């Protein structure tokens, strides 16, 4: 059975690990053979590929963009919820937005997954602006996973997804219930968000400049060198004095010349020098 970990040789696993890190930065640890088997087993069987290293050879030849996209989609982790960890959104509402006043903001949600983070940001902006149209804020939400982006653009969520971190009042104020039982984000929240495909190892130049970047719970999948590179390049697209949020288990080190640490009690945010 191709989906079995026994079918993945140490050599094949190492070759695939190198390929995955090269094309999208994701690092697999030594003991994730079971994960690869469970996520790629059906693809290998469908394509009649006997060994994992044969898949890498096929993808490396080019001309298999759809298959490459499917493999990356399968290997991407998309774990998220509304207002995850709470404090970044509280800091945005209580510190950053009052500081910026009526200035329209450009915010980047990197690795935006199924959309809960950028839409949570948009709800936070809506609550601070109180329906005012003075500021035309824009949220750019990017991800490498194309099928997840398509889902996020639909802005529709089932009951289980809605229940993960969303209060009843927010559900009532910012969602419409559909006939199929799902909930759809209201247009005033949805229209602030523009979803785009982006591989974080690629250039950010086409995205423009930002006042705030959310890059949370994605750097943990990258090497130390790639983390440093990503955070250095993010600094280049942050406006002076702009803010960067990282995940709770992620830390910014070795870049004190670029960022100041702002303690917010609870939580921290990094400010671009």
Long-range contacts (C-beta under 8 A, 24 or more apart in sequence): 1-41, 2-41, 2-44, 2-45, 2-49, 2-50, 3-37, 3-38, 3-41, 3-42, 3-44, 3-45, 4-37, 4-41, 5-33, 5-34, 5-37, 7-37, 7-50, 7-51, 7-52, 8-33, 8-36, 8-37, 8-52, 9-51, 9-52, 9-53, 11-53, 12-51, 12-52, 12-53, 13-52, 15-52, 15-53, 15-56, 16-52, 16-53, 16-55, 16-56, 19-56, 19-59, 19-60, 20-72, 20-75, 21-223, 23-68, 23-72, 23-199, 24-72, 24-76, 24-144, 24-199, 24-200, 24-201, 25-199, 25-200, 25-201, 25-221, 25-222, 25-223, 25-226, 26-75, 26-76, 26-221, 26-222, 27-221, 27-222, 27-223, 36-75, 39-74, 39-75, 40-71, 40-74, 40-75, 43-67, 43-70, 43-71, 43-74, 69-146, 72-144, 72-145, 73-145, 73-146, 73-147, 73-148, 76-143, 76-144, 76-145, 76-148, 77-221, 78-113, 78-114, 78-145, 78-148, 79-113, 79-217, 80-113, 80-114, 80-116, 80-117, 80-217, 81-116, 81-164, 81-165, 82-116, 82-119, 82-120, 82-164, 82-165, 82-166, 82-170, 83-120, 83-165, 83-166, 84-116, 84-117, 84-120, 84-165, 84-216, 84-217, 85-216, 85-247, 85-248, 85-267, 87-264, 87-266, 87-267, 88-214, 88-216, 88-245, 88-267, 88-269, 89-120, 89-121, 89-124, 90-267, 91-245, 91-264, 91-267, 91-269, 92-121, 92-124, 92-212, 93-124, 93-127, 93-128, 95-264, 95-269, 96-211, 96-212, 96-243, 96-269, 97-124, 97-125, 97-128, 100-211, 102-134, 102-135, 103-135, 103-211, 104-135, 104-136, 104-137, 104-138, 105-135, 105-137, 105-138, 105-211, 105-212, 106-137, 106-138, 106-139, 106-140, 106-208, 106-209, 106-210, 106-211, 106-212, 107-137, 107-138, 107-139, 107-140, 107-210, 107-211, 107-212, 107-213, 107-214, 108-139, 108-140, 108-141, 108-142, 108-207, 108-210, 108-212, 108-213, 108-214, 108-215, 108-237, 109-139, 109-140, 109-141, 109-142, 109-193, 109-214, 110-142, 110-198, 110-200, 110-213, 110-214, 110-215, 110-218, 110-234, 111-142, 111-143, 111-144, 111-200, 111-215, 111-216, 111-217, 111-218, 112-141, 112-142, 112-143, 112-149, 112-152, 112-195, 113-143, 113-145, 113-148, 113-152, 114-148, 114-151, 114-152, 114-157, 114-161, 115-141, 115-151, 115-152, 115-153, 115-155, 115-193, 115-195, 116-161, 116-164, 116-165, 117-141, 117-214, 117-216, 118-152, 118-193, 118-195, 119-155, 119-185, 119-189, 119-190, 119-193, 121-214, 122-189, 122-190, 122-192, 122-193, 123-170, 123-174, 123-189, 125-192, 126-174, 126-188, 126-189, 137-192, 138-192, 138-194, 139-192, 139-193, 139-194, 140-194, 140-196, 140-207, 140-208, 140-210, 141-193, 141-194, 141-195, 141-196, 142-195, 142-196, 142-197, 142-198, 142-207, 143-195, 143-197, 143-198, 144-197, 144-198, 144-199, 144-200, 146-197, 149-195, 149-196, 149-197, 152-195, 153-195, 154-184, 155-184, 155-185, 155-190, 156-182, 156-183, 156-184, 156-185, 157-182, 157-183, 157-184, 157-185, 158-182, 158-183, 159-183, 200-230, 201-226, 201-230, 203-233, 204-233, 204-234, 204-236, 204-237, 205-237, 207-237, 208-237, 209-237, 209-238, 209-239, 210-237, 210-238, 210-239, 210-242, 211-238, 211-239, 211-242, 211-243, 212-242, 212-243, 212-244, 212-245, 213-237, 213-238, 213-242, 213-243, 213-244, 213-245, 214-245, 215-244, 215-245, 215-246, 216-245, 216-246, 216-247, 216-250, 217-247, 217-248, 217-249, 217-250, 218-247, 219-246, 219-247, 219-250, 220-247, 220-249, 220-250, 228-254, 228-255, 231-255, 231-258, 231-259, 232-258, 235-259, 235-272, 238-272, 239-272, 240-272, 240-273, 241-271, 241-272, 242-271, 242-272, 243-269, 243-270, 243-271, 243-272, 244-269, 244-270, 244-271, 244-272, 245-269, 245-270, 246-270
